[in-house]
């Protein structure tokens, strides 16, 4: 059920945040963003932009939730920022109540989503970040579902 694909090359932290901000402005309640990438690829940097686009004015509040597993931010809609890095499997993610948050009234952003594919809804937006150099990132966006095709169309 793969849909559209868009690849974007970011040459700076500010560009990654700007791209995230633009994406955040397009998100609605119930949307899920699955983030994939190695340590240091820029996942949390991208999240800072996304939450700004969702109306969180201070992006310094965004920290990687590696030890808390989930952070909640209050924007124009609630934002649930998950980090599955330390989880063994999807059940651990479900144990923290991820299901209600992912299928709820906010936006769910899941870092290390490839570790917990069983927690993702049928339709979501997958973003894979790859470090090319110290400042450059390759950002690949792939839609799973027509709602996310529209988001990609609006990012072009």
C-alpha positions as CSV (number, residue, x, y, z in Angstrom):
1,X,0.0,0.0,0.0
2,X,2.9,2.3,-0.6
3,X,1.9,5.6,-2.1
4,X,3.9,8.6,-3.1
5,X,7.6,9.2,-2.4
6,X,9.5,12.4,-2.1
7,X,13.2,12.9,-1.5
8,X,14.6,16.1,-0.1
9,X,18.2,17.0,0.6
10,X,18.9,19.2,3.6
11,X,22.2,21.0,3.8
12,X,21.8,22.4,7.4
13,X,20.1,22.0,10.7
14,X,18.0,25.1,9.9
15,X,16.8,23.5,6.6
16,X,15.8,20.3,8.4
17,X,13.9,22.3,11.0
18,X,12.3,24.4,8.2
19,X,11.2,21.3,6.3
20,X,9.7,19.9,9.6
21,X,7.9,23.1,10.2
22,X,6.3,23.0,6.8
23,X,5.3,19.4,7.4
24,X,3.9,20.2,10.8
25,X,1.6,22.9,9.4
26,X,0.0,20.2,7.2
27,X,-0.7,17.7,10.0
28,X,-4.1,17.0,11.5
29,X,-5.5,15.1,14.5
30,X,-4.9,11.4,14.0
31,X,-1.8,11.7,11.8
32,X,1.2,9.5,12.5
33,X,4.7,10.1,11.5
34,X,7.2,7.2,11.5
35,X,10.8,8.3,11.7
36,X,13.6,6.0,10.8
37,X,17.4,6.7,10.8
38,X,20.6,5.9,12.5
39,X,21.8,7.7,15.7
40,X,22.6,11.3,14.7
41,X,20.7,11.2,11.5
42,X,18.5,14.2,12.5
43,X,15.3,12.6,13.7
44,X,14.9,14.8,16.8
45,X,16.0,17.9,14.8
46,X,13.2,17.2,12.4
47,X,10.8,16.8,15.3
48,X,11.7,20.3,16.5
49,X,10.5,21.7,13.2
50,X,7.4,19.5,13.1
51,X,6.3,20.7,16.6
52,X,6.9,24.3,15.6
53,X,4.7,23.8,12.6
54,X,2.1,22.4,15.0
55,X,2.2,25.6,17.1
56,X,4.7,24.9,19.8
57,X,6.6,28.2,20.1
58,X,9.6,27.0,22.1
59,X,11.4,24.2,20.2
60,X,13.8,23.9,23.0
61,X,11.2,21.8,24.8
62,X,11.8,19.1,22.3
63,X,14.2,16.5,23.6
64,X,14.7,12.9,22.5
65,X,12.4,10.9,24.7
66,X,14.9,7.9,24.9
67,X,14.4,7.5,28.6
68,X,10.9,8.7,29.1
69,X,9.7,6.8,26.0
70,X,7.1,9.5,25.2
71,X,6.9,13.3,25.6
72,X,3.7,15.2,25.1
73,X,3.7,18.7,23.7
74,X,0.8,21.1,23.5
75,X,0.4,22.8,20.1
76,X,-2.7,23.6,18.2
77,X,-3.4,19.8,18.7
78,X,-1.6,17.5,21.2
79,X,1.7,16.0,19.9
80,X,2.9,12.6,21.2
81,X,6.7,12.1,20.6
82,X,7.8,8.5,21.0
83,X,11.2,7.0,21.1
84,X,11.3,3.2,20.5
85,X,15.1,3.0,20.6
86,X,15.3,1.1,23.9
87,X,12.2,-1.1,23.4
88,X,12.5,-4.8,22.7
89,X,9.3,-5.1,20.8
90,X,5.9,-3.6,19.9
91,X,4.3,-5.0,23.1
92,X,6.5,-2.7,25.3
93,X,5.3,0.3,23.3
94,X,1.7,-0.8,23.7
95,X,2.3,-1.2,27.5
96,X,2.9,2.5,27.8
97,X,-0.5,3.3,26.2
98,X,0.8,4.1,22.8
99,X,-2.3,2.8,21.1
100,X,-4.6,5.4,22.6
101,X,-2.1,8.2,21.7
102,X,-1.5,6.9,18.1
103,X,-5.2,6.4,17.4
104,X,-6.2,9.5,19.4
105,X,-6.9,13.2,18.8
106,X,-3.3,14.4,18.3
107,X,-0.3,13.8,16.1
108,X,1.9,10.8,16.9
109,X,5.6,11.0,16.0
110,X,7.5,7.7,16.5
111,X,11.3,7.8,16.4
112,X,12.9,4.4,15.6
113,X,9.6,3.3,14.2
114,X,11.3,0.4,12.4
115,X,11.7,-1.3,15.8
116,X,7.9,-1.3,16.5
117,X,6.1,-1.7,13.1
118,X,3.2,-3.5,14.9
119,X,2.3,-0.2,16.7
120,X,1.9,1.8,13.5
121,X,-1.6,2.4,12.1
122,X,-2.5,1.1,8.6
123,X,-1.9,4.6,7.2
124,X,1.0,6.8,8.1
125,X,3.9,8.9,6.8
126,X,7.3,7.3,6.9
127,X,10.4,9.6,6.9
128,X,13.8,8.1,6.6
129,X,16.8,10.3,7.4
130,X,20.3,9.5,6.3
131,X,23.4,11.4,7.2
132,X,25.4,12.2,4.1
133,X,28.0,14.5,5.8
134,X,28.2,16.5,9.0
135,X,25.6,19.0,7.8
136,X,23.8,17.2,4.9
137,X,20.9,14.9,5.4
138,X,18.9,12.9,2.8
139,X,15.2,12.9,3.9
140,X,13.0,10.4,2.1
141,X,9.2,10.7,2.7
142,X,6.9,7.9,1.8
143,X,3.1,7.9,2.2
144,X,1.1,4.9,3.3
145,X,-2.5,5.9,2.5
146,X,-4.2,8.6,0.4
147,X,-4.3,11.2,3.3
148,X,-0.5,11.1,3.3
149,X,-0.4,11.3,-0.5
150,X,-2.0,14.8,-0.1
151,X,0.5,15.8,2.5
152,X,3.4,14.9,0.1
153,X,1.7,16.8,-2.7
154,X,1.5,19.9,-0.5
155,X,5.2,19.5,0.4
156,X,6.3,19.6,-3.2
